[in-house]
Amino acid sequence: MRLGLRATSFELALGLIAAVPALAAEPAPDQFKTEIEGVLDKLAATTNGLLTWDGSDSFDFRREGDTIVAVMTNARLAIHGPDTARVVFDRIEMRRAPAPDGGNAVRLATVFPKQSIMTLGDGTETKLELKDATANAVVEEPSGRVREMELSFAGARLDHAATGDWMSFGPLTVSSKLVGEANGGWSTPIDFELKQVEFFLTEVPMGGAIDRIAYSASSSGPDIAALNRLRDRIDELRQQGEKPPEARLDALLELLPSVPTLFSLVKGEVSVAGLAARAATGEPLVGAAKIDIGGALTGLAGDTAAWRITLHQNDLTLASAILEPSKVPQNVVIDFGLENVATGPLRTLLETAAKLRKGASEAESQQATQRMLGALAMLTPVFRIYELALKTKDVGISATAEAKGSPLAPKGYTAEGDVVVRGFDALPALVGDAPFAGYLPLLKILGATAAGSDTKFHLASAPQKWITVNGNDVTAWFAGDKPAPGQPRQLRPAQPPLQGDDVRAVQRALAAAKITAPQTGTYDGTSAAAVAQFQKQNGLNVDGVVNAATRDKLGVKPAPQPDAARKPSGRSKLR
């Protein structure tokens, strides 16, 4: 059952509201009918082929004072996708009246039918029942722009008789509004809330409920007149459905460089609370107290911009058949962003990218590429991890970090961060056989003891010392595998682990130094940790890499590795 079609009746009403052309101040019923029919005939163009109007059994109009009422019976709509579905609304009523605040605006009110039938591509039917479903909008004249919109119902239910699938909804409210500011700016708050969602799907089979789904967003900018000019141009492009998609894409790309200057703020957050899914037997499968996903983009209309993404997940539970209990990420926080992004170079990137689509010559493309690289070098953003956190039954990980500049332009580049791990000894069971998981013992040697049983890592990066962990340079982890001709190779973390007589020589030397190490000829995590322990005891850089200084301290004679005799060395850690 394709329950995603439940929004079709709302798409029709909102499409009518958003696409209604300029209306006369007091149109006659016949004129209002002609205008609505024009909108319906253009649905394919305005929805990029998603919706087409298939007519209705009757289409009647009447006047009630200053209100014009339009009533359609058995209105038919086609939804085009992988399979075409058809929807029949037994009755749709639209009312047009002057807006309550007067001025050049009208109020459009739509009352949805209590029952509608969707015929899916396979010929089966889905019944949609709505309770007190309405949509209202205030539309400006003569532009036809929607200033305010409200959509609501007290309850809804979808039933697919052929399969027995069903979904029910409690109250829904949706609202948006474009507000013009006294200084010529604008703002647009948007709110969505749906409660008491329940469902059962026979194909899985699975049932469940969601207490609340909410979406809150807002955007604002300094120039409402410029915003309206952009909206006019986008409306024109929507009406050009006969043009090839490539031509419409080119037209949109031409507009792209002007878009950032219109926005001072764009932000939004989706929240899902009280999620529970159960098998047909009643066994709990998935549960979550709350999941929030949000983002914000600020300052595009100024000299510098900032971008931030956040995710919070609380109290996730999964059936053991889905994931072992010890590996379930009970709580997760992801919060990161970019600050101090120069908007001038950003606009240059957008302008250049738009020009590259227009059949530029090779010389022009090279020039554009150089211009884009120059703009990238001028962005100089600050990347910040405000918080990354993961909590499982036995392990907790939290991290913060900051990076300035870019390693591609080393001048002025620096980065540092802190990672704290609770329950480090439980990490092997959590990560399983993930690549390089065997080298966790090396990381533990590098870690510093923090509060309680926590292990702390301070990471830093700068030119010459690209990665240090707690003050120890581990850049050698990322170096190439092949040594210079006639020189011994460095033993480092690799996947698969390095093997050979040189490894055995180091392992024997460690044992002689009373450092516990395996005698296998394989440079695995335990061997690397033993080398790191030796380095720490002897005042060397602690990285678990057997370089010339460590080899000399161990008393191991360098053994050149002829190409023909050397076994495959694997790849460097994280390279």
N, C-alpha and C positions, 0 to 999 in steps of 0.2 A: 504494500500500500504506500503510495507516494504522498505522505501527509504534507509535504512541502507545498502542495497546491492549496492549502487552507487559506493562504493570503490572497487568493485570486479576486475574491469579491471586493477586498479593500483596494487592490491595485486598480481595479476598474474605476472606483469612485475617486481615488486620488489622481488617477490619470485624467479624469474629466475635470477635476478641480484645477490641476496644474496647467492643463492645456487649453482651457476655455479661452477663446480669443477675445479681443476687445469687444465689449458689449455696450450698446447704447444705454443712456441713463434710464430710460423707461421703455424697453423693447416690448413689442407686441408678442403675444404667445407664439405666433407663427415665426417671428424672427428668432425667438429663443430656441424654437424647435430646429430651425435651419442651422443655427450656430452649434447646437449639441450634435446634430447629425454630422456636421463638418468635422467636429472633434473626433467622433467615433470612427469616421471614415479614415482618419489619419492616425489611428492608434498604431498601425503596423510601423509607420515611419517614426512616430514619437517614442515607441518602445523597442526600436531596433528589431522588429519582427517578432517580438515575444508574444504580443497580443494582437488578435484581429477580431473585428466586430462582425457577427453573423446575423444581426438583425433581431427583431422582436415581433411578437404577435400583434401588439398594439402599442401606440406611442401617442398619448393624449396630453393635452395642455389645457390649463384653465387659469383664470386670474382670480385671486382672493385679495381684494384691496390693492395694496402696493406690492403684493407677492405673486409671482408666477409659479405655478406648480406643474411639474412634468412627471408623468407616470408611465413607466414601461412595464409591460407584462410579458413573462416568458422571454426575458432578454437573454441573448445567447452570445457567448464569448468563447474564442478558441485560444488555447495556450500552446505555443509551439516550443518543442524541445526535442529530446531524443524520441519521444512519442507525443503525438498531438492529443491533448485532452480538451474536452468541451464542457462548458459550464452553462447551466440554465438557472437564471434567477427568476423566481415566480413573480416578483414585483419589486421594482425599485422606484422610489419617489425622490425627486429633487425639487427643492424650493429655492427661489431666487428673490431676494428682497434687499432694500437699501441697508447698508451697514449701520449698526446702532450708533456709531460715532459720527455718522453723516460723512460728508466729503465725497471724493471720487472713489468710492468703494462699494461693493455689494457683498452680501452674505449669502453663501451657497450652503444649503443643508441637505444632506442625503440620509434617507432612512433605508436600511438594508432589509432584505426579506428575512423572515423567520426561518425559512428553509430553502436550500438550494441543492441541486444535484450536479455533481461532476462526473462525467463519463470519461474514463481513462482510456489510454490507447489500446488496452487489451479488451475493451468493451465492458469492463466491470464498472460499477457505479459506487461513488462515495457520497454520502449524505452529509451536508453541512447544516447544522442548526445554530441559529444566533438568537440571543436574547437581548433586546433593547440595543441593537447595534446602530450607531449613527456616526456620521462624519460631518463636520462643519468647517467652513473656511471663509475667510474674508479676503476678497480678491480686489486688487486695485484696478481702476480704469484710468486710461484706456489700455494700459500695458498688459493686463491679464495676469499680473504677478500675484502669487499667494502671499499675503502679509501674515495671516494667522491660520493655523490648522489644528483641529481637534478630532480625535477618533476614539470611540469607546464602545464597549459592550459589557453587559453584566455577566455574560457567560456564553460559552460556545461548546459544540461537540461535533466531532467527525466520526463517522461510522462507515467502515468498508464491509458490506455484507458478505461478499464472496470469501473473505479471509477471516473475518471476525476481529480485525484490527480496529482499535478505537483510540481516540484522544479527546480529552475534555479540558476546558479552560475556565478559570474563574474570571474575575473582572479584569478588563484591559483598559488602560488609558494611554493615549499618545497625544502630545501637544508640541507645537513649535510656533515660533513667532519671530518676525523680523522687526526690530525696533530701531527707528532712526533717532540718533542722538542730536542734541542741540548744537554740537560743534561740527556737524556734518558727518560724523562717524556712524557706526551701526553695530548691532549685536544680535545674535540669534541663539536663544536657549532652546534646547530640545529635550523632552522627557518622555520616557517609555516605561511602563510598568505592567507586568502580567503576573497574576497570582494563581495559585492552586491548579497547576498543570498536572494531569494524570494521564497515563497511557498504558496500552497493552499491545504488543506486536507478536503475532502468532508465529512468524517465520523464525524468530530468534530461538525459542519464545522467551519474552521478557516483558515485565511490566514495571511501573515505577511512578515517581511523582517528583515535582519540583515546587517548592514553596513559593519562590519568587524569582522572576527574571526582570532586571531593570537595566535601562540604558539612560545615561544622562550626558549631555554634551552641550558645548557652547562655543561660539566663534564670534570674533569681533574684528573690526577694521576701522581705518581712519577716514574712508571716503565712500559714502553710500552711492553717490552718483557714478563713480567708477565701477562699483560692484554691479549696479543696474546695467551699465553698458556691457559688461561681461555677460550678464544673464541674457541680455538681448541677443548677443552674438551666439551664445550656446543654444538658445531657442531656435535661431535661424538654422543652425547646423542640424538640430533634431528634425526639422521639417524637410531636410534635404535627403530623405531616405532613398531617393533614386540614384544618388551619387555612389560611386564605388567606396567601399570601406577605407581603402587607402587614401582617397581624396579627403574623406572626412577626418581621418587621423592626421593628415598633414595640416588641415585647418585647425584642429585642436592643438597641435604642437606649436603652431604660430602664436596661439594665445598663451601658451604655458609660461613664457618669460614674464608676462605681465601679472600672473596670478599671485606670486608671493607678496608683492607690494600691497595687495588688497587686504592682507590678513595680519592683524597684530596678535591674535590668539586663536588657536584651534585645539580643543581638548575634548576628551570623552572617556567614559568608563562604562563597562558592562559588568554587571554583578549577577551571579547565580547563587541562590541560597537554598539550603535544604534539599539537595539532590539525593535521591535514593532510587536504585534500580534493583529489581529482584527477579530471580528465575521463576518459571511457572510453578515450581514446587514451593515457592516462598523463600528460598535461600537468598540472603543478601549477596548481591554481586558488586555493586559500586555505591559508595556513599561519600558525600562531601558536605561539610557544614557551610562553606562559602568559598566561592571563586570570584576574584575581581581581576579584570584586565583593563588597564587604562593607558592613555597616552596624551601628551601635550606638546604642541609646537607653538613657540612664542617668539615674538620679535621680528618676524619676517618683514614687516613694514619699516623696520628701523635699520640700523647699521650692523647689529649682531643678532643672531637668533639662537634659540636653544630647543632641544628635542629630548623628550623623556618618555620611556616606556616602563610600565609597572605591571607586575602580576603577583597576586597573593592567593595562595591556596591553603585552606585550613581544614584539618581533620579529615583527610582522605582515607577511605577504607576500601580494600579490594578483596574479593574472595581469593582464597589460597589457590584455587584452580587457575586464576588469572596471573597472580604474582605471589611469590613467597612472602609471608608476612614481614620478615626482617628486611625486605627490599622495598616495601611500599613507602613512597615519599609522602609521609603524613602531612607535613607542612612545607611549603615552598614559597620563597620570596625571590623575585627577579626585578630589580630596579636599577636601570642604567640610562645613560643619556649622553648627549653632546651639548657642550656649552661654548659660548664665544665663537660661534660659526659666523664668519664674515659674509654678509648677504650680497655684497657687490660681486665677489667672485662666483657666488652661487648663481646669481642671475646671468653672469657670463657663461657659465656651464650650460644653463638652460637654453640661452640664445644660440649657442654654438651647436648644441645637440639638435635643435630644431632645424638649423640650416643644413646639417649633414644628411637629412632625409631627402633633400631635393635634388638628387642626381648630381652631386658636386663632383668636379674633376679630381684626379688623383692629387694634383698640386693643392687644390683647395682643401681636400680632405686632410692632407699632411699639415697644412697651415692651421686648420681647425683643431687637429689633434694637439699641436703644439700650444695653441691658445688654451685648450682645456687643461693640459698639464700645468701650464702656468697658473691658471685659476685654482687648480687643486692645491698647488704649493702655497697659495695665499690664504687658504681657508683657515689654517692654524687653529683647529678646534681643540677643546679640552674634552677628552673622553673620561667619563666618570662612572664608576660602579658604586652607586649609593649603598646598595646592599644586594648580595646574593646569599641565599640561605637554603639549606636542605636539612630536614629532620626526618630520620627514620627511627625505628624502634631502638637501635643500638648506636646510631651514628648521628652526629650533628655537624654541619659544615657552615661557616659563615665567612663572607669575604667583602672587602671594600677595596677600591683601587682608583687611581687617577693617572691619566696619561696626557702630557702636553706635547704639541707638535706631532711630527710624524717620523718614523724610522726611515722613510724614503728620503727625507731631507733632514739629516742628523743634527744640523745646527739648531740648538734650542730644544731638542727632543729629550724628555725624561718621562719615566713612568715608575710608579711604585704602588704597592698594595699589600694588604694583610689578609691572611687566611688563618682561621682558627678551626681546628678539628677536635670534636669531642668523640671519644671512643675510637681512636685511631686503630687499635688492634682489631676492631671489627670490620675495617675497610675491606680486607681480602674477601670476606664472605659477601660483602655488598657488591663489589665490582666483578667478582667471578673471574672468568678467563679473558677479561678485556685486555686489549693490547697494553703491554708494559705493566700490567698489574703485578707481575712478579718482582718489580723493582720498588714496591712499597717499603720494604725494609730499609732501602737506601734513603727514602724520603724521611723515614722516622729518625735516622741518624742526623739528618740535616735540620730537623725540627727542634724548636726550643720549648721547654716545659712552661706552660702557662698555668692559670688558675685551675685547681683541681687536677683532673687527668687530661686537661686540654693540651694540644700540641699546636704551637704557633709558628707560622712562616711569614717572614717579611720579604717580599719580592721587590726587586728594583731593576730598572733597565736604563742604560745610558750608553752613548757611544763608547766603544772599546770594551766595556763590560755590559754586554747586551742583556744578560740575565744573571742576577745574583739572588741567592736564597739565604736569608739570615747572614748576609755579608760574604758568603762564599760564591765565587764566580763559577757558574755551571754552564757557561757558554759552550764548553767543549762537548756537551751533550748533543749539540746541533751541528757540530763540525762534520766534514766529509769523512767517509770511511777509509779512503785509500791513503796510506802514508806516502811520503816522498820516497823516490827510488832509493833502495838500500837502507832505509830507516825503519825502525820497529813501529808497528802500529800502536795506537793508543787503545787501551781497552776501556770501553764505555758502555752504558746501557744501549741495547740494540734489540730489535725484533726481526728475526729470531736472535737469541743470545749468541755472542761470539764464542768460538771454540778453537782450541789448538794447544800446542805445546807451550806457547807463551803464557796462556792462561794457567796451565798447570804449574809453570815456574812461579808465577805470582801467588798461586794458592799455597804452594810449598813454603814460600817465603813468609806468608802470613802466619802459617802454622808455627814456623820457627820463631816468629815474633810473639808467639802465644796469643794470637788473634784467631778465634774460631772461624774456620772457613771450609767449605766443601772441597774435596779433592777429585773433582769430576772432569776438569778440563773445559768446563762450560762457565762463561762469565755471566751468571744469572744474578738475580737480585740479592741473594744472600752473599755472594762473592763481592758485589759492588758495595754492599753495606759494610762488609769486613774491611775493604779498602778504605772506605770513608772513616771507619773507626780508627784505623791505623793513622790516617791523615790527621785526624783530630788530636790524637795522642802525641803526634810529632810536629805540631805547629804548621802543617801544610794547609793549602787551600783544600777545603772539604767538598769534593764533588763526586767521589766514587769513580773517578777516571784515572787509569794508570798512565800517567804521562812520564816525561823524563825525570822530573823531580821526585815523583813517588817511586818510580822504578829504582832510582839511585838510592833513595832512603831505605827501600826494601833490600837493597843489595842484589838485585836481579840484573844479570848481564843482558844488555839489549840484544835481541835476536831479530835480525832483518827478516822480512817476510817476502821471499821470492814470489812473484805473481803466480807461477805455475804450481807452487806448493801450498799457497795460502787457500784455505777453505773459504766459502762464501761468508762474508763478515756480517751480513744482515744490514739493516738500515738504522740510522741513528735515531735516538729517542726523539719523537715528535717532529722529526725532520720533514 
